[in-house]
């Protein structure tokens, strides 16, 4: 699930500084929630981090970023797994070009690995190319640049809504409601909608109704 606001209230934005995601470990229906108000690049790292929590079988609320150096063993491990999952160190070392400008290398490697420039900066530091001070400075500068980019608005409401609740969950809930196993009232509450027309269109967009 990915949402940047509380329910569908655009005036109640979720603050990435408070949390970036959480994982609920469950044998039947494990769940990862990503704070959609965060940058897309940060969301990728959070997703990998929360998956690591599920692989451990542990639920957790995380402030997971490539910038943070946690002191808890579990968080350290999950960060290491996320970083290696996104940018394997062996491949990174083979790709690094000695003497190249840090910014140029960051942009090139971000395209190569299809991850954020922030993750690349962290991994270059892990590889011993950037000192701790240089890493912190480069990371903060890049984060400020990313946050200053206008992300725009609009988009397809139904695609956004499905992402907020999770496509698999939304499909299952709509099907259950149409089969009479779930009350429309309860489905509306869980999907964050209030009109039958919206429910029907959401179902059509997901191939259910």
Buried (B, 14 or more C-beta within 10 A) or exposed (E): BBBBBEEBEEEEEBEBEEBBBBBBBEEEEBBBBBBBBBBEBBBBBBBBBBBBBBBBEEBBBBBBBBBEEBEEEEBEBBBBBBBBBBBEEEEBEEEBEEEEEBEEBBBBBBEBBEBBBBBBBBBBBBEEBBEEEBBBEBBEEBBEEBEEEEEEEEEEBBEBBBBBBBBEBBBBBBBBBBEEEBEEEEBBEBBBBEEEEBBBBBBEBBEBB
